Amino acid sequence: MSIKALPNIVTSARIVLAVLVFGLLAAAGGLWPAPRGMELGLHQSLILIALILFLVAALTDFVDGWLARKLNAQSALGVMLDPIADKIAVVAAVIGLCTTDAALIAWPGALMLMRELFVAGLRESGIKLAVTKLAKWKTTAQLVALASIMASHIWPELGHAAFALLWVATGLTLWTGADYLLKTLKALR
C-alpha cells in the first residue's frame, strides 16, 4: 500500500465511524437491542462514546484533505469519496439522534437531509457545481451542531445552546441549498 492512499483510508474511516455512531445512538434510543429499562448511566455512556467517535470522524474531514495536499495525493476517488463521507456522517448523526429525541431533532434534521438530497439531485443535472467556501462552513456548522446535541444529552445545561446551534446550521444548510439552486437555474438559461 502506498502512502498516497492514506488520505482515502482516512476518508473511508469516517464512513466506518459514522456507522458506529449511528449504532451507538440507535442503541441509546432503544432501536437496537439494549437492556430493558436502560439505566441513565448506560444511555449517557452510549451517547458519550458516539460523541467521541463523531468528533474523531469530524476531525478526519480536515485531516484527509490536509494529508492529500501534504502528500500530493489528491485523487479522483478522494474528490468523490470526501463529500459522500460527509453526508454519511451527517445522516448517521441525524437519524441516530432522532431515536434519542425526535421532537428536538426531527425538523432541523429533516431539513438538513432534504437539502443534501436536493443538491445531490442538482448535481445529477450534469452542471458542474463546485463546492463553495460557504458550503464548507455549512458542513463544519452541521458537525459542530450535531456534536453539541449529542453533548447536551450528557450535559443538559448545553441544551438551549445546542438547539440554537442546530437551527443556525440548518439555516446555513438551507442558504447553501438555495445558492446551488440559483447557480443551477442560471446555468440552465
N, C-alpha and C positions, 0 to 999 in steps of 0.2 A: 504494500500500500504506500502510495506517495504522500509526502507531507502536504502536497497541494490538495489532497482530498479532505484535509482536516476541516475547512470551513463547511463543507457539505455534511460531514459527520456531525458537527456541532448543530447545524440546522435540523438534521434528522433527529438528534437527541431532543430538540424542542418538541417535536411531534410525539415522541415516546413519553416525555414528561407531561404533555398535555393530556394524554390518555390516562396516565396515573392520577393527575389532578382531578379529572372527571370522576374516576373510580372512587377516589377518597371522598370527594364532595357528595357523590351519589350514596355512598355508604353512610356518611354523616346525615344525609337527608332521608335515609331509610329505604332507598331504592334497591340497594344491594344487601345481601344477607349480612346482618349485623345482629348482635344480641338484642333480644326483645327488651323493651324498656331501657334502651341505651342510656347509660349514665351521662350526665352533663360532661364529666371529665373525658369520657371516650369521644363524645361528639366534638368537643373542643380540640382534642388531640388529633382527630382525623382532619379537621379543618386546619390546624396548625401545620401538619405535615403537608397538606395540599398547598397551603400558603408558601411554605418554604420551597416546595418543588416549582410552584408557579413563579416565584421570584427568580429561581435559577433559570427557568425557561425564558423568562423575560430578559434576563441577562444574556442569554445565548443569542437573542435577537441583535444585540450590539456586538457581541464577540465574533459571531460568524462573519459579519461584514468587515470588521477590523482585521480579522485573520486573512480574509480574502484579499484585502488591499495590501497588507503587510507581506504576505507570501506571494503576491502577484498571482493569485489563484482564482480570479474571477472566472466563473464558468456559466454556460447556458443553463446547466442543471441548477446551479445556485441561484441564478436570477429567477428561475421558475419556482424553485422549492421554497425560498425565503418567504414570499408573501403567502404561500399556501400554509406554511408552518405558523405564521402569524394568525391566520384565520382559524386554523385548528385550535390554537391556544385560546383565542377569544371564545370560540364556540364551546369548547370544553368547559371553560370557566362559567360562561353564562348559563349553559344548561345545567351544569353541576350546581351552581348557586341557586337556580330555580328550585332544585329539590330541597334546599335547606330553608328558603324563604321566598316563595313565589311572589307574594304580594310586594316585596321590596324590589325584586329584580326583573319581573316579567315584562313590564312596559319598556323600560330603558333597554333591557337586554334584547327584546324582540325588535325594537327599532334599530339597534346596532346590527343585528343579524340580517334584517331585511335590507339595510343599506349595503352590507357586504355582498349579498346575493345580487342586488340591483347593479352594483358596479361591476361585478363579475359578468353579468349579462351584457352590460355596455361594452365590455372588453371583447365579448364574442362577436360584436358587430364588425370586427376587423379593423376598427380605427385604433391607432396607437394612442393609448392613454398613459403617458409617463407618470410615474409616481411623483407627486408633488411634495415639497417640504411640509406643507400643511398636513398632508396625508400621513407623513412620517410622525408628525406631532400627534395626530389623531391616534395612531397605534400606541404611542407612548402613553397618551392620556387614558386609553382603554385599559392598558395593562396596569397602570397606577390605580385607576378607579376600581377595577376588579380585585386587585390585591387588597385595596382598602376595605372593600366589602367583606372579603374573607377575614381580614384582621378585625373587623367590627363584630364578628361572631365570637371572637376570643376576648376582645376588649370592647365591651358595649359602649363605652364613653366615646368611641370613634364613630358611632352610628350616624349621627347627623352630618358630620363632615364627609364620611364615606358616601352617603347617599347624595350629597351635593356634588361631590367629585364624579359620581356615576352619571348624573344628569349633565354636568359640564362635558364629560367625554361623549355622551350621547349627542349633545348639541354640536360638538365638533365633528362627530361622525356624520350627522345629517348635513352639515355645512359642506363637508368634503364631497359627499354624495351629490349634492346639488351642483357643486363646482364641476364634477366629472360629467354630469348630465348636460350642463351648458356647453362644455367643451365638445361633447359628442354631437349635440344639435348644431353647433357652429360648423363642425367638420362635415356634417351631412348636407349642408346647404350648397 
